Amino acid sequence: MQAAAEAFIAELKHWRDVRGQSQSKLAREVGYTPSYVSKVEGGQLPASGEFALKADDVLQAGGAIRRAFREIEKHGRPVAPHPAPNGEDAHATSLIVEHEDTTLHYDGHVYRATQRRRLYNDSPDPVTRYLIRISVDRYPGDPERSNEHYRQNPLTWEEIGLSASFDGEPLTWRVKHDRDAFKELWLLFDQSPLYPGETSWLEYSYTVGDDKWGSWFQRAVRLPTHRMSVRLDFPAEIDPTVWGTETTMTAEALPLRTPIRRTTEGTRRIYSWSTDDPPLHARYRLEWKFRQRPDPEETRRVVETEEATASERMRAVGVVQEGDPILAKTARTFDLPAEAEDARRVVAELVSACERAATVHVFGKGMGMAAPQIGIDRAAAIVRTPEGDSITLFNPRIVEESPDTDEQYEGCLSFFDVRGKVPRPLAISVEHCDIDGTERITIFERGLARLVAHEVDHLHGRLYRSRMREGVEPIPVSEYRGTGRSWQYGPAR
C-alpha cells in the first residue's frame, strides 16, 4: 500500500510537471481546493477515485494516473503514505538557489543535460541531500503514444549515465522513484554537508537519446531562485530554431519575458536565455525544431516502408553508411581516466544507436556498433551477445590471433544490403582499457571473437570487404538464408 501510494503521487507530480500546471491551476480545473491537491501530493491525504479520474483527464495522462490509483485500490481502502521522519522535503524550504545554470548539448543523436546550482543554506541546520528528477516525454500532447513508447522502451539507468558532484567532489545517490518515463533520486552529500550560511555548487549531468527525448526542455522554479540561465547547444548544419514560453500560477503560457540570444561557435549553433528573480512555481519551457533534418515521422515512414532497403533503414535510424570518410580512418583514442566523461557520453550514444537499429532488424547472431558508425571519431565500441549481454571496449586492438580460422557470413550496418563471407580467427586476444584507465587483455572465442574483431576493424578504418578472400564478393541480402540464426560451429575441443 505504501509503495503504491507513493507511486501514485509520483505519477501525479510527473504529469503536472509535464503539462506545466501548478497545484492551484490543477485544483481549479478538477474542482478541488488547492489545499486538497497539496495534501495529496504531500502524502497527508489519500486521493479519491474521482480526483484520480479528473486529474488524468485534465493532465492528458493517457490513463497513467488512473492505473496508478488502481494499484492502490488492489490493496484495499486508499491511504496516504506516512511522511518520513521530520519530512523528507524539509530541506526544500531552507535552500536558496543563487544561480541555476543548465546546458543541453545535442550531437545529432543524443542529448546531454548538465545542471549546475549554486545553493545557499538559509536554515539553522546542515543540508545533506538534494532531490532531483529526470523526466522525458517523447510525444508531448499525445500521452497515450508516449506511455506506450516508454512501456516498450523504458528510460534506463544505463543510458542515463548519471554523474553528480558537490563542490567538485563526486556524489552518491538514493533512488526514490524509478518509472518508465522518469527517475527521481536524492543526491547525498552526508560527508560534506552544506552548513548554515554556506554556499556551494551542486552539479549533475545525464544523457538521453533523441528516441526518448522530445524537442523541448522545461525548468520549474521550486526553490527561491535569484538567477536562472539555459544554454542550448546544437549542430548548426541541422538549422535549429528555438522559441519559449513562461507559465506562472496565475497565467496561461506566455512568450518569455526576456529574449533568447543566438550565436554561432564554429559548427555549433548556441541559444542562450536567462532571467532574474523568477517567481516561485513559474515554469519555463524552451522548444525547438530542426529545419534541415527529415521529420521524425518521415524517418518512421522510411523504416516501415516495405520497399525501403536494409541500408536505407539503417541510415534512417542514424547509422553512417559506406563512403563516409570517417569509416576509412583510425579512430582517435581516449586518454583515460582523464576523458572518462567523454567516454561515458560516447557509450550512451552507442547504446541508443543499437536500440534504434534493433527496432528495424532482428540480430540473432548478436550485434555491435563502433563510434565511427554514428559519426563519432573516437575509439569506442559496444558488442551485444545473442544472449543480451553487453561488452564495452575502449581503445581496443587485437594483440594475438589463434592459428585456427573459419569463414562465415557477416553483415555490416554501414552497408546492410549485402552479406559477405569473411575468414576470421576462432580466438583473439584484445588489449583494451576500462573507463578508469586500467589496461587489460580479454580473450574472445568463436562467434563473440567474430563480433569483436568486426568492431575493432571499424575503429582502425577497415570494413569486412577488405578481409574477404580474393575473387569472393558479397551476396545480396535477398539471397542470404542465415538471418535471425546464430553462426554454426562444431563441438568445442
C-alpha positions in Angstrom: 0.0 0.0 0.0 2.8 2.4 1.0 4.7 1.8 -2.3 1.5 2.1 -4.4 0.5 5.4 -2.7 4.0 6.8 -3.3 3.9 5.7 -6.9 0.5 7.4 -7.4 1.9 10.7 -6.0 5.0 10.4 -8.2 2.8 9.9 -11.3 0.6 12.8 -10.4 3.5 15.1 -9.9 5.2 13.9 -13.1 2.2 14.7 -15.3 1.5 18.0 -13.6 5.1 19.0 -14.3 4.9 17.8 -17.9 1.8 19.9 -18.5 3.3 22.9 -16.7 0.4 23.2 -14.2 0.7 24.5 -10.7 -1.2 22.8 -7.8 -3.6 25.8 -7.8 -4.4 25.5 -11.5 -4.9 21.7 -11.4 -7.2 22.2 -8.3 -9.3 24.8 -10.2 -9.7 22.6 -13.3 -10.6 19.4 -11.4 -13.0 21.2 -9.0 -11.0 20.6 -5.8 -9.2 23.1 -3.5 -5.5 23.9 -3.8 -5.1 22.7 -0.2 -6.6 19.2 -1.2 -4.1 18.9 -4.1 -1.2 20.0 -1.8 -2.1 17.5 0.9 -2.5 14.6 -1.7 1.0 15.3 -3.2 2.5 15.8 0.3 1.1 12.4 1.4 -1.1 13.8 4.2 -4.4 12.9 2.5 -5.4 9.9 0.4 -6.7 10.8 -3.1 -10.2 9.9 -4.1 -11.1 7.9 -7.2 -13.0 10.8 -8.6 -9.9 13.1 -8.2 -7.7 10.5 -9.9 -10.0 10.2 -12.9 -10.4 14.0 -13.3 -6.7 14.6 -12.9 -5.9 12.0 -15.5 -8.3 13.7 -18.0 -7.2 17.3 -17.2 -3.5 16.4 -17.4 -4.0 14.2 -20.5 -2.1 11.5 -18.9 -3.4 8.8 -21.1 -4.6 6.6 -18.2 -1.3 6.6 -16.3 -2.7 8.3 -13.2 -5.8 6.1 -13.3 -3.6 2.9 -13.4 -1.5 4.2 -10.5 -4.7 4.7 -8.5 -6.0 1.2 -9.3 -2.7 -0.2 -7.9 -3.7 1.4 -4.6 -7.2 0.0 -4.8 -5.8 -3.5 -5.2 -4.6 -3.3 -1.6 -7.9 -2.2 -0.2 -9.0 1.3 1.0 -6.7 4.1 -0.3 -4.5 5.6 2.4 -1.9 8.3 2.5 1.7 7.3 2.7 3.3 8.2 6.0 5.6 11.2 5.8 9.2 10.5 6.5 10.6 11.5 10.0 10.9 15.2 10.1 9.7 15.3 6.4 12.0 14.2 3.6 11.4 17.5 1.9 12.1 19.6 5.0 15.4 20.9 3.4 13.5 22.3 0.4 12.3 25.4 2.3 15.8 26.1 3.8 17.7 26.4 0.5 18.1 29.3 -1.9 19.3 28.9 -5.4 21.6 31.8 -6.1 22.2 30.7 -9.7 20.8 27.8 -11.7 22.6 27.2 -15.0 21.7 24.4 -17.5 23.5 23.4 -20.6 21.8 21.0 -23.1 24.2 19.6 -25.7 22.9 17.7 -28.7 25.3 15.9 -31.1 22.6 14.8 -33.7 21.7 11.6 -31.8 21.9 12.1 -28.0 21.2 14.9 -25.6 23.4 15.6 -22.6 22.0 17.8 -19.9 24.3 19.4 -17.3 22.7 21.3 -14.5 24.7 23.5 -12.0 23.1 25.1 -9.0 24.8 27.4 -6.5 23.0 26.6 -3.3 22.8 28.8 -0.1 21.7 27.3 3.2 19.4 29.7 4.8 18.4 27.4 7.7 19.9 26.7 11.2 20.6 23.1 10.2 23.1 21.4 7.8 21.7 20.2 4.5 22.9 16.7 3.4 20.8 15.8 0.4 19.1 17.2 -2.7 16.1 15.8 -4.6 16.4 15.8 -8.5 14.1 14.4 -11.2 15.0 13.2 -14.7 11.8 13.2 -16.8 11.2 12.6 -20.5 8.2 12.9 -22.9 8.9 12.0 -26.5 5.5 12.9 -27.8 4.1 15.9 -25.8 0.5 16.4 -26.5 0.0 12.6 -27.3 0.1 10.9 -23.8 -1.2 7.6 -24.9 1.5 7.3 -27.6 4.2 8.5 -25.1 3.0 6.0 -22.4 3.1 3.1 -24.9 6.5 4.2 -26.2 8.1 4.2 -22.7 6.4 0.9 -21.7 8.2 -0.7 -24.7 11.3 1.4 -24.4 11.7 2.5 -20.7 14.3 5.0 -19.7 17.2 3.1 -18.2 19.9 3.9 -15.7 22.5 2.5 -18.1 21.7 5.0 -20.8 21.3 8.0 -18.5 24.9 7.6 -17.2 24.3 9.9 -14.3 27.2 11.7 -12.7 27.0 14.3 -9.8 29.3 16.3 -7.7 29.2 18.8 -4.8 31.9 21.4 -5.0 33.8 19.1 -7.3 33.5 16.0 -5.0 31.7 13.0 -6.5 28.3 12.2 -5.0 26.3 9.0 -4.4 22.5 8.9 -4.5 19.5 7.0 -3.3 16.7 6.2 -5.7 13.2 7.4 -4.7 11.2 6.6 -7.8 12.1 4.5 -10.8 9.5 4.7 -13.6 9.5 4.1 -17.3 9.5 7.8 -18.2 11.1 9.4 -15.2 13.6 8.9 -12.4 13.6 10.7 -9.0 16.5 10.4 -6.6 18.3 12.0 -3.7 21.8 13.3 -4.2 23.6 12.6 -1.0 26.4 14.7 0.5 26.4 13.5 4.1 30.2 13.5 4.2 30.4 17.2 3.3 27.1 18.9 4.4 26.1 22.4 3.4 26.2 24.2 6.7 24.1 27.2 7.7 25.2 30.4 5.9 27.4 28.5 3.4 27.2 28.4 -0.4 28.3 25.6 -2.7 28.0 24.4 -6.3 25.9 21.3 -7.0 26.3 19.8 -10.4 24.9 16.7 -12.2 24.6 15.6 -15.8 23.0 12.8 -17.7 22.3 11.6 -21.3 19.2 10.6 -23.1 18.9 9.6 -26.8 16.7 11.5 -29.1 14.5 8.4 -29.5 13.3 9.2 -25.9 13.8 12.9 -25.5 11.2 15.2 -27.1 12.2 18.5 -28.7 11.6 20.6 -25.6 13.2 21.4 -22.3 11.4 22.7 -19.2 12.5 24.1 -15.8 10.2 24.6 -12.9 11.1 27.0 -10.0 10.7 25.0 -6.9 13.1 26.9 -4.6 13.6 30.7 -4.2 15.9 31.4 -7.1 17.9 34.6 -7.9 19.0 33.8 -11.4 18.2 31.1 -14.0 20.1 30.5 -17.3 19.8 27.9 -20.0 22.1 27.2 -23.0 21.0 25.0 -25.9 24.0 23.8 -28.0 23.0 22.3 -31.4 24.8 21.4 -34.6 24.5 24.3 -37.0 24.0 22.0 -40.0 20.6 20.9 -38.9 19.5 24.6 -38.8 17.7 24.7 -35.4 15.1 27.3 -34.5 14.2 27.9 -30.8 11.3 29.6 -29.0 10.0 29.6 -25.4 7.0 30.1 -23.1 6.5 31.0 -19.4 3.8 29.8 -17.2 3.1 31.1 -13.7 0.5 30.1 -11.1 -1.9 32.9 -12.2 -1.4 32.9 -16.0 -1.5 30.8 -19.1 1.6 30.2 -21.2 3.0 33.5 -22.5 6.1 34.3 -24.5 9.3 34.5 -22.5 9.8 38.0 -20.9 13.5 38.0 -21.8 14.8 37.2 -25.3 16.6 34.1 -26.5 20.1 35.0 -27.8 21.5 33.2 -30.8 25.2 32.9 -31.6 27.4 30.6 -33.8 30.6 29.0 -32.5 32.3 27.1 -35.3 30.0 24.3 -36.3 27.6 24.8 -33.4 24.5 27.0 -33.0 24.1 28.3 -29.5 20.9 29.6 -27.9 21.2 31.3 -24.6 18.4 32.5 -22.3 18.3 33.8 -18.7 16.0 35.5 -16.2 16.5 37.2 -12.8 14.4 36.5 -9.7 11.8 34.2 -11.4 8.6 33.8 -9.3 8.2 30.6 -7.3 6.3 27.9 -9.1 6.9 29.5 -12.5 7.7 27.1 -15.4 9.9 28.0 -18.4 9.7 25.9 -21.5 12.1 26.0 -24.5 11.2 24.2 -27.7 12.9 23.7 -31.0 12.7 22.4 -34.5 15.5 21.2 -36.8 14.7 22.6 -40.3 17.4 20.7 -42.1 16.6 17.3 -40.7 13.9 14.9 -42.0 10.8 14.9 -39.9 10.8 12.0 -37.4 7.5 10.8 -39.0 9.3 10.8 -42.3 12.1 8.7 -40.8 9.5 6.3 -39.4 7.9 6.1 -42.8 11.2 5.1 -44.4 11.8 2.4 -41.7 8.3 1.0 -42.1 8.1 1.1 -45.9 8.3 -2.4 -47.4 10.2 -1.1 -50.4 13.0 0.5 -48.3 16.3 -1.3 -48.5 18.1 -2.6 -45.4 20.8 0.1 -45.8 18.1 2.8 -46.1 16.5 1.7 -42.9 19.9 1.8 -41.1 20.6 5.3 -42.5 17.1 6.4 -41.3 18.0 5.4 -37.7 21.3 7.2 -37.8 24.0 4.7 -38.9 26.7 6.2 -41.1 26.9 4.5 -44.5 29.8 3.2 -46.6 31.6 6.0 -48.5 31.7 8.4 -45.5 35.4 9.3 -44.8 35.0 8.6 -41.1 34.7 4.9 -41.8 38.1 4.8 -43.5 40.2 6.4 -40.8 41.7 5.2 -37.5 39.5 6.5 -34.6 41.0 8.8 -32.0 41.9 7.0 -28.8 40.7 8.1 -25.3 43.1 9.4 -22.6 41.6 7.5 -19.7 40.6 8.3 -17.0 41.1 12.0 -17.9 38.5 11.7 -20.7 36.1 9.4 -18.7 33.2 11.8 -19.1 33.6 11.9 -22.9 33.9 8.1 -22.9 30.6 7.8 -21.0 28.9 10.1 -23.4 30.0 8.1 -26.4 28.9 4.8 -24.8 25.5 6.3 -24.1 25.2 7.3 -27.8 26.2 3.8 -28.9 23.6 2.2 -26.6 20.9 4.5 -28.1 22.0 3.7 -31.7 21.9 0.0 -31.0 18.4 0.3 -29.6 17.3 2.1 -32.7 18.9 -0.4 -35.0 17.3 -3.3 -33.1 13.8 -1.8 -34.0 14.3 -2.4 -37.7 16.2 -5.8 -37.7 16.4 -9.0 -35.6 20.0 -9.7 -34.7 20.1 -13.4 -34.0 23.9 -13.6 -34.0 24.4 -10.6 -31.7 25.3 -7.1 -32.9 27.9 -4.4 -32.5 28.3 -0.7 -33.0 31.5 1.3 -33.3 31.6 5.1 -32.7 32.6 6.0 -36.3 29.4 4.3 -37.4 27.4 7.0 -35.6 29.7 9.8 -36.8 32.0 10.0 -33.7 35.7 9.8 -34.3 36.6 8.1 -31.0 37.9 4.6 -30.3 34.9 3.1 -28.5 32.6 0.2 -29.5 29.9 -1.9 -27.8 29.1 -5.5 -28.6 25.8 -7.3 -27.7 25.9 -11.1 -27.5 22.9 -13.2 -28.7 22.1 -13.7 -25.0 21.7 -10.0 -24.5 25.0 -9.3 -22.6 26.9 -6.1 -23.4 30.6 -5.6 -23.8 32.2 -2.1 -23.9 35.6 -1.6 -25.5 37.8 1.5 -25.3 41.0 1.8 -27.4 40.9 -1.9 -28.4 43.5 -3.6 -30.5 44.0 -7.3 -31.3 47.3 -8.5 -29.9 47.1 -12.2 -30.7 45.1 -14.5 -33.0 44.6 -18.2 -33.0 46.0 -20.1 -36.0 42.7 -21.9 -36.4 40.2 -19.9 -38.5 36.8 -20.3 -40.1 34.8 -18.5 -42.8 31.2 -17.3 -42.2 28.8 -14.7 -43.4 28.9 -11.2 -41.8 26.7 -8.2 -42.2 27.7 -4.6 -41.6 25.2 -1.9 -40.6 27.1 0.6 -42.8 26.3 -1.4 -46.0 23.5 -3.7 -44.8 22.1 -4.7 -48.3 24.7 -7.5 -48.6 26.3 -10.2 -46.6 29.9 -11.3 -47.1 31.8 -14.5 -46.3 34.7 -13.4 -44.1 37.6 -15.6 -42.7 38.3 -14.8 -39.0 40.4 -16.5 -36.3 38.5 -18.7 -33.9 40.0 -16.9 -30.9 41.5 -13.4 -30.4 43.2 -11.6 -27.5 42.2 -8.0 -27.3 44.0 -5.3 -25.4 41.7 -2.6 -24.2 41.0 -0.1 -21.4 38.5 0.3 -18.6 37.0 3.7 -18.1 39.3 4.2 -15.1 42.3 3.7 -17.3 43.1 0.1 -16.3 44.5 -1.8 -19.2 43.5 -5.4 -19.6 43.7 -8.2 -22.2 40.5 -10.3 -22.8 40.2 -13.5 -24.9 37.2 -13.9 -27.1 36.3 -17.0 -29.0 34.1 -18.2 -31.9 31.1 -16.0 -32.6 32.0 -13.4 -30.0 35.5 -13.2 -31.4 34.0 -12.5 -34.8 31.7 -9.8 -33.4 34.6 -8.1 -31.5 37.0 -8.4 -34.5 34.4 -6.7 -36.8 34.1 -3.7 -34.4 37.8 -3.4 -33.8 38.3 -3.3 -37.6 35.9 -0.3 -37.7 38.0 1.5 -35.2 41.0 1.1 -37.4 39.3 2.2 -40.6 38.6 -1.3 -42.1 35.4 -2.8 -43.5 35.0 -6.5 -43.8 35.2 -6.3 -47.6 39.0 -5.9 -47.2 39.1 -9.2 -45.3 37.3 -11.4 -47.9 39.2 -13.8 -50.0 40.3 -12.6 -53.4 37.7 -13.2 -56.0 34.8 -13.6 -53.4 32.1 -10.9 -53.4 29.3 -10.2 -51.0 25.9 -11.6 -51.9 22.6 -9.6 -51.9 20.8 -9.9 -48.5 17.8 -11.4 -50.5 20.0 -14.4 -51.2 21.2 -14.8 -47.7 19.4 -17.5 -45.7 21.0 -17.0 -42.2 19.1 -14.0 -41.0 18.0 -14.4 -37.3 20.1 -17.5 -36.8 23.4 -18.0 -34.9 26.6 -18.8 -36.6 27.3 -22.6 -36.7 30.3 -24.1 -35.1 31.4 -27.7 -34.4 31.8 -29.2 -30.9 34.3 -27.3 -28.7 37.6 -29.0 -28.3 
